[in-house]
Amino acid sequence: MPSIEQSAGAVLMIRPSRFFPNPETAADNSFQQTGLGQDEAELTENARREFDRAVEQLRGHGVTVHVMDDTASPEKPDAVFPNNWLSTHHDGRIALYPMLSPARRLERRPEVLEELRRHYRVGEVVDYTAFEKSQQYLEGTGSLVLDHLNRVAYVSLSQRTQPAPLQRFCADFNFEPICFGSADAEGSTIYHTNVMMCLATHFALLGADCIAEEMERETVRRHLTQSGRTVVELTQAQIAEFAGNAIELQNEREKLLVLSARGRASLTREQIQAIEQHARIVPLQLPTIELAGGSARCMLATIHL
């Protein structure tokens, strides 16, 4: 098996065929907004433009980007966020995940897996989607912020992230779960772990104030510190600006921290300096895509194969 690294040098991205904020996911996603007066055609056109610019920018920084077009039918407004339905792993396995929104389940397409097989050695596909029958969900690397180096899964529990599929995943892929509850400034449960936490090789971004229980908050801090990482704490306001929805990638020369321009603009000078000791910041312009309640990290299914 190849050596394990925290950051990937390749990603899978899905170019949207249709794009608009998904009404099925609005109830528990406080980051989601309306279309701000734009119709579906305008939203889709703007989202595709942002997507194409992001692909060009990532490739310009030496990241391998595999792009697949979404299919026009059936309707899949969130297909631009593939990290919720699959993850890839260093041992060649791919995991498929159970998702809350019925419209989102349609994003799981065999041809996407075939595209990965054309470029990488893929072994077993581990399928957790049967949990949907019992209304239990685990939405990929939205639910799971994985420390590949130390085999720890950081998990904010919610209706989209539930214990039974989590325990099965951790047993199958040899991760220790560190579970906690998190909420935004208004007290609403945060829907995905990856909007309030990012794990890089030498540092972590953490919305510590989102974790209400002091014991849980200190447990997360302790594990991050013991892993040798610098912890860059984000405020609730910065989490609301998608500063936590970031991902470390790498090219042949350096580590890259990819997040949205909106998230980057919310960081303080001191936070930027702490990050830039370890990674170059790559901000993507995603104002339309962020209306759907996800940002840069959600768009990138990292390839660890």
Steps between C-alpha positions, in 0.01 A plus 500: 500500500636848421607728783210680665481878479241734645462710187418381150648619174191414295128570528175405330259782414150481351400782263135583570235446239240678715569704810277660762468485881341163575167538687543149644813608690397850611336398829822399679762695300520848651777589252259466208335807341242565232592583143494875579260573216679294236310237306633148454658576162696794644607302806617210284693724261670684785580177686657348188710812451624482859563127463706542183709776656563282805617209282733729307638648821564162662671365189708818486626412848604153390203301631370215283129564443271234353183668373179315420183665377183441693208352309205727420243254628392420761518828686807519727548858624791411734707282266782757518568364854619140439691465828177402675436180308844346453846495652820335378766338714869417485438122495304531174153481649213739426216562747145592397286679757135524609356849453199674649364671188339262245605738220861473612497120485461531124853646484651154553585397144689185396672688217676720756654193658595371155678827430708453815578141398635627168767700680560320831520155650162456670428202721183441699207742496358506854134594480322647803194622313273229646492709818262734314226239543513550877542879465857500625749720320871569470573759233856420400775746573236757586425291808855367544810717538768232474849499644653251259837507677371413847182313398263732685157608371370829641121495489236759586181300554180616331206350314738462203770334711376214714670241722416170329649571154784691667595199713486273196723733297754536780519124550540434128761772437682492837420848631442601862193727519515820704137612521357830619205731454528836327269793438514836325463840666120469488507163676416294191679166467782523247404264219850381397827475690698638207345847523648554846824301477786438256792266558828564318837329539650740753205711613125492554226757464247461779179682586553423866219733612257286300559211745281588798606224739830596660614140544439422133672822393809423707507140375513622140767759581708242685491249216594764245787628713626149575505429129763775470277753325472872557136578580368814330172581672221660297218713637133430445493794255788350300328161492191674359724640223615145407854548636484149646388336175856466375722213385874450480622375162853473368705524185855379443647801681269612778182463703197707402206607714196534275200699623264760364593865455221580746656272759848640433377858542368420849839385634714726714858586416621280785297202379630544145858513628448181701359320194765630262775348712378166365297557180431745220144633517300454179169696513222411254220739398179305578220746589230316304601148600509605866128583482442123516658484844838351408828647390843406367562186701157357410581528129812284524495122535863439584670206333725299732515192273 
